Amino acid sequence: MKTLLIPIDFSATSGNVLRYATDFVKDVPVERIILLKSYYTSMAAQLLPSVDFVQLDAQAISDERQKTESHVKFIAHKLLKMCGASVRVESGISDLPLLRAIHVAIAAERPDLVMIGSDHRSGAGQSPIGEQVISIAKTSMVPVMVIPASLRYQHIKQALVPCDFSAISRLAILKGLQASQQWLHPELMVLNVAPGKINSAHEEENTGALKGLLDSYAYRVYYAKDENVVHGILNFSKHHEIQLIIALPGHYSFFRNLTHYSITNALAVNAHQPVLILK
């Protein structure tokens, strides 16, 4: 993996993502980490007085921006010491709104992965990035890894891959991911969740397709019965030792199901594992 983009906002959730990343890069070879801070000042903030009845002038805004930029550079220097000399750490500050700043950074820097924190479970308003985690995950053109608040890094030995077996070809993206040497190659736990009675009529066909798509991985196949697909996935993850949930792209993907059932609530319930959303 060449480049990891981490948007930051100085919150505890953001700090936790940085701690996760320092251990993550010890297992996944990363050449460059880019820290991105959006310092967007709306027109309203410039024209209207604050709650303390202080109206920001151009000089005050400029001074505050310089303080923010210095703090981002300080964090980048600290992160560099923790990651080691083999990883380059760069910092950037943008005057654009958060979502647009991330999109511009993706277009300019072409990162392999965006890593963000989610704190929905621990209460709203703690992290500006956490409040927009859904929009970031849905609109990013590159894979996004969502780290739940307070989660500490664990070596990724097993990854859960929910998949609708009527669209089993979506798993081909994992073959490409391993070929590009961007990932760790964990053992995959491929899970098909279906309401009602589990249909095993195409089990032999599915077994052959999985062998062709995942021949370079160690993997196991599981079936679960649940009327709510998201509940079935998250319930399975609670009862098995996994360190990552991988969301496949496409119409029948886990991400699609999360969107249908409210991705915000689904990620809030998932308090134990990070979610990697592939594109």
N, C-alpha and C positions, 0 to 999 in steps of 0.2 A: 504494500500500500504506500503510495507516494505522499499523499496529502490528506490530512485530517483537519476539517474546519470545525471550530468550537465557538459558537456565539456565547458571549458572557454578559452578565448584568450585575455583578457584584453581590448577588444574593447567596444565601447558604446553599440553595439548590444548584446554582451555577458553580460554586466552590466544590461541591460534591462531584460534579461532572469532571472537573479538573483532576481531582484525586483519583477518580475512576480511570481517567485517561492515562495518568502517569504509570499505572500498573498495566493497563491495556497495551501500551506501546512496548512493554517488556516482553509480551508474548507475540504481538503482531508487529512485524517490521514496518515502522512508519518513518519516512524521511523528513517530513515537515509537518508541523502543527501551526495553524493560523488561528489566532484569537481575534474575534470580531466583536467590537462594542458599538452598538447603535447609539449615537448621541443626537437624537432627533428632538428638536425643540419646535413644538407646534406654533402656529401663528397666534393662537389663543394665549399660550404661555408667554409669548413676547409682548402682547398688547394688554393683557389683563393682569391685575395685581394678584399675588399669591394669597394664601390663607392668612399670611402675616402682613398683608397689605403692602407688600414690596413688589414693585414693578421692575422686571429685569430689563436693563438697558443692554446695548450692544457690547459694552465692555465687560459687564457682569457675565453675559453669556459666553464671551470669549475666554474669560478667566476660568469659568467653570469647565469649559471644554478642555482647556490645557491641563487642569487638574485631573480630569477623567483620562486624558491621553497618557499622562504620567503614571497614573495608577495602572492602566492596562499594560504599559511597558514594565512596570514593577512586577506585575503578575507573570508576564512572559519570561522575565529574567528568573524568577523563582521557579517557574515550571521547567525552564531549561536545566537548572541545577538538579532538579528531581529526575528528569528524563535521561540526562547524560548527553555527552558531546555528539553522539551519533544522530541525534534528532535536532533539526533546526526549528526554532520557535520564533514565529513572527507575530507582530501585533498590528491591528488596524482599527481605526475608528471611522465611523460613517455618520454623516448628517442625515441620512435617509431613514425613514421608518424601518423598524426591525425586519419585517418580512421582505421588503424591497431590498434592504441592505444585504440580506442573506442571498437573495437571487442574483444581485449584482456580483457579490463575492464568488458565487458558484460559477457564473459565466466567465469571470476574469481569472480565477485561480484553478478552476477545474478540480476540485477536491474529489477524492474517492469516497469520502464518507463525511456526513454532518453528524455531530454528536451533541445532543441537547438533553436538558433535564426536565422532568415532569414532577410537579409537586401538588397535583390535584388532590391526592389523598391527605396531604398534610395541611390543607387549607388554601383558600384562594388568596391571591394578591401578594404572595411571598416572592414570586419571581415573574417579572414581565415576560421573560421567554417562556416560562412554564404556562403562562396564560395563553400563549399563542402556539403551543406545541402542536395542536391539531392542524392549524393552518400551515405551519412549517412542514409537517410530515406529509400533508396532502399535496402541497404544491412544489416541493423540492424535486429537481430533476435528477438528483443523485440519491443513493441510499441514505436513510436517516436512522440513527440509533438513539432510542429514547431511554434515558437512564432514570428510573424511579428515585425519588428523594431518599437520601440516607443509605442507598444501596452501596455496598462495598464490592470491589472487583473480585470475581472468582475466576480462576482459570476455566476457560470454556471447553469442557470435555464432552458435554452432551447438549445438543440444541434441538428444541421442539419445532417441527415444521408442520403446521396445520395445512391440509390440502384437501380440496374437494376432488375425489377420484374421478369425477366426470370431466375434470380438466387437468388430468395428471401430467400432461405435457408441460405445464407451467414449471415443473421441477427441473426442467432443462437449464434454467438460469443458475442453479446451484453447480451444475457441471462446469459452466463457464466461469463461475466465481472461483472454483478450485483451480481451474487451469490457469487463471491469471495470477495465482499465488497471492491473492489479496486477503486470504482468510486462513484460519487455523486448522481447518479440516476436522471438526469435532465429529463424534458419532451422532448421527441424525435419528431422531425419533419422529417418524412420519405418522401423522395422526389424521384419520378421517372421522369427522363427527357427523352423524346423521340422525334425524328424528325417527322415532318408531323402530321397527325391526331392522337390524343391520342386514343389508343385502349383500350376500357373498357370491352372487351369480357370476360376477366378473372377477372374482378373486384371482383366478389363474392368469387371466389376461393382465390384471393389474400387477401381479408379481413379475411377469415378463417385462412389462413397461418400466417398472421401478428398477429392475436389474440393468436395463439399458441406460437409464437416465442417471443412476446413482452408482455406477459400477466402480467408481474411484473412491467412494465413501464406505465406511462401515455404517450400517443403518438397520433399524428395526421398524416394523409396521404395526400400528395399533388402530383399533376401531373403538369408537365410543358412541353411545346412544344418548342423545340429549335434544330436547325440542329447541333449545336456544343454543346455537352453534358457539357463540362467544362464551357462554357459561360453561359449555362442555370443554372448550379449549383451556380456559383458565382453571377449571376444576382439575383437569388432567395435570396441568403444570404444578399445582399445589401438592399433588400426591406422587410426583416423580422428581428425582434429582436432576434438574436441568439448570443451565446457567444462561440460557438465551432462548427467546422465541423469535423465529424467523418468519416474517410476513411476506408471502409471495405476491408479485404484481399480477394484475389482470382481473378479469370479470369475476372469477370464482375464487379469488384469493382471500386470505384471512383479513387483509386490509379492507377489502370490499365488505366483508361481513361486519367488521368493526364499524365501518361507516354506516351501515344499515341499522345496526342496533345502538348507535351512539358511541363513537370511538372515544369520546371524552370519558364516559362512565366506564368503558371497558378498560382503558388504560389506568383509571383511578383504582379499579379493583385489583389490577395486576400490580401488587406492591412488592413482588419478590424478584422478578426477572426483567432484564432489559429487553426491549423489543427492537429488532432490526427490520426495518421496512425496506425491502428491495424495490428497485425501479426497472 
